[in-house]
Amino acid sequence: MKLNIMKIHYKTKKILTAYIFLLPGLLLFLIFSIYPILKVFQLSFLNWSINPAIKSTFIGFGNYLRAFQDPIVGTSLVNTVLYTIITVPGQMILGLLLALLVNQIPVGKPVFRTLFYLPVVTSWVIVSLLFKYIFQSPTGLLNNLLVNVLHVIKEPIPWLMNAPTAMIPIWALGIWKGIGWSMVIFLAALATIPKELYEAAAIDGANSWNQLRYMTLPLIRPTLVFTSVVLVIGGFNVFISVFLITGGGPLQRTEVLLSYMYHQAFTFLDFGYGSALSFILATIIIVASFLQIRFFRKPVEIA
């Protein structure tokens, strides 16, 4: 009996010690993460006034109903989804191809990993302004190359002045900047596959394509799911490139959900509506991530 009491006392002491060490981080998390989220959720139900002298009024789901009736929200959602649909497969496919190529290199893998990863660590602000210069009209680098060097076209293309073409530099930047991250993740997954499996498959007559299709891809399926979930979350959170390259124009035709939310909150000071848009976006991301994990994650089976 006494021994059991001592064990319980020792276990309780260990638990209390662990919680004491966790408490500072937990308090910071509650203050700087949980509290702001709850505050924004509260603001989404208010017609919030930035002037303390004017009382903010409770309007219930008014901001959410307004969002469903706002045509710009529909345009922003379409642009966000289209950005995700284009950039996520682009990053994954090109990243996997680079990973497969780098994985075959006998010498100098760290050098190539570093070179291809450099775009990931560069500043979004710097590369966004660089891509804006490249696609500028009529004096941008790309137009100068197409018109004066290659003579492919006669007149400069107004890339950033028309909505259909204004999204092209944003898509290109999203793919270019994320390839290196995908490559590193896939390289780590490829390193876990035993070489003996490939040797046995080669003896059985499997060519490179069959090895990729029936061995490599199934064995790295969890990594593919993880990468797609993370990239989809990043795709729905696109903001800096849109804000700096097009600013949501022309005529708000290139707005995405985050840029439109930013303009509502910090340009028009409509923080209640901006808060509602943020929670709509969060809900979309959670649902999209759940569906990806639910439908694409399957147990790996090796025959």
C-alpha positions in Angstrom: 0.0 0.0 0.0 2.8 2.4 1.0 4.7 1.5 -2.2 1.6 2.3 -4.4 1.3 5.7 -2.6 4.9 6.4 -3.3 4.5 5.5 -7.0 1.4 7.7 -7.3 3.3 10.6 -5.6 6.3 10.1 -7.9 4.1 10.1 -11.0 2.2 13.2 -9.8 5.4 15.0 -9.2 6.7 14.1 -12.7 3.4 15.4 -14.2 3.5 18.6 -12.3 7.2 19.2 -13.3 6.3 18.7 -16.9 3.4 21.1 -16.7 5.6 23.7 -15.0 8.0 23.6 -17.9 5.1 23.7 -20.4 3.3 26.6 -18.8 5.4 29.5 -20.2 5.0 28.2 -23.8 1.4 27.4 -23.2 0.7 30.9 -21.9 2.4 32.5 -24.9 0.4 30.2 -27.2 -2.9 31.2 -25.5 -2.1 34.9 -25.5 -0.7 35.3 -29.0 -2.6 32.5 -30.9 -5.8 31.4 -29.2 -6.9 34.8 -27.9 -6.5 36.6 -31.3 -8.4 33.7 -33.0 -11.3 34.0 -30.5 -11.2 37.8 -30.8 -11.4 37.7 -34.6 -14.3 35.2 -34.4 -16.1 37.7 -32.1 -15.4 40.6 -34.5 -16.9 38.5 -37.4 -20.4 38.9 -35.7 -20.0 42.7 -35.2 -20.3 45.8 -37.3 -17.1 46.8 -35.7 -16.1 50.5 -35.3 -12.4 51.5 -35.1 -13.5 54.6 -33.1 -13.8 53.6 -29.4 -16.4 56.3 -29.0 -18.8 54.6 -31.4 -20.3 51.3 -30.1 -19.8 48.2 -32.2 -23.2 46.6 -33.0 -23.9 42.9 -33.0 -25.3 41.8 -36.4 -25.1 38.1 -36.0 -24.4 36.3 -39.3 -24.7 39.5 -41.3 -21.1 39.6 -42.4 -21.2 36.0 -43.5 -24.4 36.5 -45.5 -22.8 39.6 -47.0 -19.8 37.5 -48.1 -22.1 34.9 -49.8 -23.8 37.8 -51.7 -20.6 39.6 -52.6 -19.5 39.0 -56.3 -15.9 39.9 -55.5 -15.8 37.1 -52.9 -16.8 34.7 -55.7 -14.1 36.0 -58.0 -11.6 35.8 -55.2 -12.5 32.2 -54.4 -12.3 31.2 -58.0 -8.8 32.8 -58.3 -7.7 31.2 -55.1 -8.9 27.7 -56.2 -7.4 28.1 -59.7 -4.1 29.2 -58.2 -4.1 26.1 -56.0 -5.1 23.8 -58.8 -2.3 25.1 -61.1 0.5 25.6 -58.6 0.2 22.5 -56.4 0.5 19.9 -59.2 3.2 22.0 -60.8 5.3 22.1 -57.7 4.7 18.4 -56.9 5.4 17.1 -60.4 8.5 19.2 -61.1 9.7 18.7 -57.5 9.4 14.9 -57.9 11.2 14.9 -61.2 14.0 16.9 -59.7 14.1 14.6 -56.7 14.4 11.5 -59.0 17.2 13.2 -61.0 19.1 14.4 -58.0 18.7 11.0 -56.3 20.5 9.3 -59.2 23.5 11.6 -59.0 26.4 9.7 -57.4 28.4 12.8 -56.4 27.4 16.4 -55.4 23.9 15.9 -54.1 24.2 18.6 -51.4 25.2 21.1 -54.0 22.2 20.5 -56.2 19.9 20.3 -53.2 21.1 23.7 -52.1 20.9 25.3 -55.6 17.3 24.1 -56.2 16.3 25.1 -52.6 17.5 28.7 -52.9 14.2 30.0 -54.3 12.4 28.7 -51.2 14.5 30.8 -48.8 14.4 34.0 -50.9 12.1 36.8 -49.8 8.6 36.7 -51.2 8.7 40.5 -51.4 11.9 40.5 -53.5 10.9 37.8 -55.9 7.4 39.2 -56.3 8.9 42.6 -57.3 11.3 40.8 -59.6 8.5 38.9 -61.4 6.5 42.1 -61.6 9.5 43.7 -63.5 9.9 40.6 -65.7 6.2 40.7 -66.8 5.9 44.5 -66.9 4.5 46.1 -70.1 5.8 47.4 -72.4 9.3 47.6 -71.0 9.5 44.4 -69.0 12.3 41.8 -69.4 9.9 39.2 -70.9 8.4 41.5 -73.5 11.8 42.8 -74.5 13.0 39.2 -75.0 9.9 38.2 -77.0 9.8 41.4 -79.1 13.3 42.5 -79.6 15.5 39.4 -79.1 13.4 36.4 -80.3 11.0 38.4 -82.5 8.2 36.0 -81.6 5.6 38.8 -81.3 5.4 42.3 -82.8 3.8 44.1 -79.9 4.4 43.8 -76.2 1.8 41.8 -74.3 0.1 43.8 -71.5 0.6 41.0 -69.0 -0.5 42.9 -65.8 -3.2 45.0 -67.4 -5.5 42.2 -68.4 -7.1 39.8 -65.9 -6.5 36.5 -67.8 -2.8 37.2 -68.3 -2.2 39.0 -64.9 -2.5 35.7 -63.1 0.2 34.1 -65.2 3.2 35.7 -63.3 1.5 34.8 -60.0 1.1 31.2 -61.0 4.7 31.0 -62.4 6.1 32.5 -59.2 4.1 30.1 -57.0 5.4 27.1 -58.9 9.0 28.3 -59.2 9.3 29.1 -55.5 7.9 25.9 -54.3 9.7 23.3 -56.4 12.7 23.2 -54.2 10.7 22.5 -51.1 8.8 19.6 -52.7 12.1 18.2 -54.1 13.7 18.1 -50.6 10.7 16.4 -49.1 10.6 13.8 -51.9 14.4 13.2 -51.7 13.9 12.4 -48.0 11.1 9.9 -48.9 13.2 8.3 -51.7 16.1 7.8 -49.3 13.9 5.5 -47.2 13.3 3.0 -50.1 15.7 0.1 -49.9 17.8 -0.3 -53.1 17.3 -4.0 -52.9 13.7 -3.5 -54.1 14.9 -1.8 -57.3 17.5 -4.4 -57.9 14.9 -7.2 -57.5 12.5 -5.4 -59.8 15.2 -4.9 -62.4 16.0 -8.6 -62.3 12.3 -9.4 -62.9 12.4 -7.2 -66.0 10.8 -4.0 -64.7 11.9 -0.9 -66.5 12.3 2.5 -65.0 8.7 3.6 -65.7 7.3 0.4 -64.1 9.6 0.9 -61.1 8.3 4.4 -60.7 4.7 3.5 -61.2 4.4 0.3 -59.2 7.1 0.8 -56.5 8.3 4.4 -56.0 4.9 6.2 -56.0 3.1 3.7 -53.8 5.9 3.6 -51.3 6.0 7.4 -51.0 2.2 7.8 -50.9 2.2 9.2 -47.3 4.8 11.8 -48.4 2.7 12.7 -51.5 -0.4 13.1 -49.3 1.6 15.2 -46.7 3.1 17.4 -49.5 -0.3 18.0 -51.2 -2.0 18.9 -48.0 0.7 21.4 -47.0 0.9 22.9 -50.6 -2.9 23.2 -50.7 -2.9 25.1 -47.4 -0.2 27.3 -48.8 -2.1 27.8 -52.1 -5.2 29.0 -50.3 -3.0 31.4 -48.3 -1.5 33.1 -51.3 -1.2 36.8 -50.6 2.1 38.6 -51.0 2.6 37.8 -54.7 -0.9 39.0 -55.5 -0.6 42.1 -53.4 2.7 43.2 -54.9 2.3 42.1 -58.5 -1.3 43.1 -59.3 -2.7 44.6 -56.1 -5.9 42.7 -56.9 -6.4 44.6 -60.1 -7.3 45.3 -62.8 -10.8 46.1 -61.4 -10.4 43.5 -58.6 -10.3 40.7 -61.2 -7.2 39.1 -59.7 -8.2 39.4 -56.1 -7.7 36.2 -53.9 -9.5 35.6 -50.6 -6.6 36.8 -48.5 -5.9 40.0 -50.5 -9.7 40.8 -50.6 -9.8 40.2 -46.8 -6.8 42.5 -46.3 -8.3 45.3 -48.4 -11.6 45.1 -46.5 -10.0 45.1 -43.1 -7.0 47.5 -43.6 -8.0 49.6 -46.5 -11.7 50.2 -45.8 -11.4 49.4 -42.0 -14.3 47.0 -42.2 -12.7 44.6 -39.7 -16.0 42.7 -39.0 -16.3 41.8 -42.6 -12.6 41.0 -43.0 -12.8 38.7 -39.9 -15.8 36.8 -41.4 -13.8 36.3 -44.6 -10.9 35.0 -42.7 -13.1 32.3 -41.0 -14.7 31.4 -44.3 -11.2 30.8 -45.7 -10.1 28.8 -42.6 -13.2 26.6 -43.0 -12.4 26.0 -46.7 -8.8 25.0 -45.8 -9.9 22.7 -43.0 -12.4 20.9 -45.2 -10.0 20.7 -48.2 -7.3 19.2 -46.0 -9.6 16.7 -44.4 -10.9 15.5 -47.8 -7.4 15.1 -49.1 -6.3 13.0 -46.2 -9.6 11.1 -46.2 -9.6 10.1 -49.9 -5.9 9.9 -50.8 -4.3 8.3 -47.8 -4.3 4.6 -48.1 -2.1 1.9 -46.5 0.9 0.9 -48.5 0.9 -2.6 -49.8 4.0 -4.4 -51.2 3.3 -7.5 -53.2 
